[in-house]
Amino acid sequence: MVTSLIIGSKITLKFLFTKIFIAIVLLGYSIAMYVLLGLADTLKESPFIKTNIKRFNCLGYIFFIEAIVEATYSSIFRPNEGIAQIFGLNITINLVTLAIISLTFF
């Protein structure tokens, strides 16, 4: 698959965007894990504190950004592989799942 993405030792746009997409997703999930570890430390005392509200909101934003990245990537590179298309936006199972998780954390 890599040989079809690199043509004549030049990196294609799809290859570059795929690598950027993977980096953004991994960074987002790494930050989410860090926030969840901080949340787990404070749950031993009392779960109802302001810092936990901020952490849940942060997790909501992280998953919302992940949903936007997924929607952008799938709309550009996999336009006909989703559940539906709304206003040129490719709706996939991953997008719906990330949006529900984001709303849950908010």
C-alpha positions as CSV (number, residue, x, y, z in Angstrom):
1,M,0.0,0.0,0.0
2,V,2.9,2.4,0.7
3,T,4.2,1.9,-2.8
4,S,1.0,3.2,-4.3
5,L,1.1,6.2,-2.0
6,I,4.7,7.1,-2.8
7,I,5.2,7.7,-6.5
8,G,8.7,8.1,-7.9
9,S,10.2,8.8,-4.4
10,K,7.7,11.7,-4.0
11,I,5.2,11.7,-1.2
12,T,1.6,12.1,-2.4
13,L,-0.9,14.4,-0.6
14,K,-2.9,11.4,0.5
15,F,0.1,9.8,2.2
16,L,1.0,13.0,4.0
17,F,-2.6,13.6,5.2
18,T,-2.9,10.0,6.4
19,K,0.2,10.4,8.5
20,I,-1.0,13.7,9.9
21,F,-4.4,12.2,10.6
22,I,-2.8,9.3,12.5
23,A,-0.6,11.8,14.5
24,I,-3.6,13.9,15.5
25,V,-5.6,10.9,16.6
26,L,-2.7,9.5,18.6
27,L,-2.0,12.9,20.2
28,G,-5.7,13.3,21.1
29,Y,-6.0,9.9,22.7
30,S,-2.7,10.4,24.6
31,I,-4.0,13.6,26.1
32,A,-7.3,11.9,26.9
33,M,-5.4,9.2,28.8
34,Y,-3.5,11.8,30.7
35,V,-6.7,13.6,31.7
36,L,-8.3,10.3,32.7
37,L,-5.4,9.5,34.9
38,G,-5.7,12.8,36.6
39,L,-9.4,12.2,37.0
40,A,-8.8,8.7,38.6
41,D,-6.5,10.3,41.2
42,T,-9.1,12.7,42.4
43,L,-12.0,10.1,42.5
44,K,-10.4,8.6,45.6
45,E,-11.3,11.7,47.6
46,S,-14.4,13.3,46.2
47,P,-15.6,13.1,42.6
48,F,-17.7,16.3,42.9
49,I,-15.0,19.0,42.6
50,K,-14.5,21.8,40.0
51,T,-11.3,20.3,38.6
52,N,-13.2,17.1,37.6
53,I,-15.8,19.2,35.8
54,K,-13.0,20.9,33.8
55,R,-11.5,17.5,33.1
56,F,-14.8,16.1,31.8
57,N,-15.2,19.2,29.6
58,C,-11.6,18.7,28.3
59,L,-12.4,15.1,27.4
60,G,-15.5,16.3,25.6
61,Y,-13.5,18.8,23.6
62,I,-10.8,16.2,22.8
63,F,-13.4,13.7,21.4
64,F,-15.2,16.6,19.6
65,I,-11.9,17.5,17.8
66,E,-11.4,13.8,17.0
67,A,-14.8,13.7,15.5
68,I,-14.1,16.8,13.3
69,V,-10.8,15.2,12.2
70,E,-12.5,11.9,11.4
71,A,-15.2,13.8,9.4
72,T,-12.7,15.8,7.4
73,Y,-10.5,12.8,6.6
74,S,-13.3,10.5,5.7
75,S,-15.0,13.2,3.5
76,I,-11.8,13.9,1.6
77,F,-10.3,10.4,1.2
78,R,-13.3,8.0,1.7
79,P,-16.3,9.9,0.5
80,N,-18.5,6.9,-0.5
81,E,-17.7,4.5,2.4
82,G,-19.9,6.0,5.1
83,I,-23.5,5.6,6.3
84,A,-24.7,8.8,4.7
85,Q,-23.6,12.1,3.2
86,I,-25.0,15.3,4.6
87,F,-23.9,18.6,2.9
88,G,-20.9,16.8,1.5
89,L,-19.8,15.5,4.9
90,N,-19.3,11.8,5.1
91,I,-21.1,10.3,8.1
92,T,-19.3,7.2,9.4
93,I,-19.8,4.9,12.4
94,N,-16.6,6.3,13.9
95,L,-17.9,9.9,13.6
96,V,-21.2,9.0,15.2
97,T,-19.5,7.2,18.0
98,L,-17.0,10.0,18.7
99,A,-19.9,12.6,18.7
100,I,-21.9,10.5,21.2
101,I,-18.8,10.1,23.5
102,S,-18.1,13.8,23.2
103,L,-21.7,14.7,24.2
104,T,-21.5,12.2,27.1
105,F,-18.5,13.9,28.5
106,F,-20.1,17.4,28.2
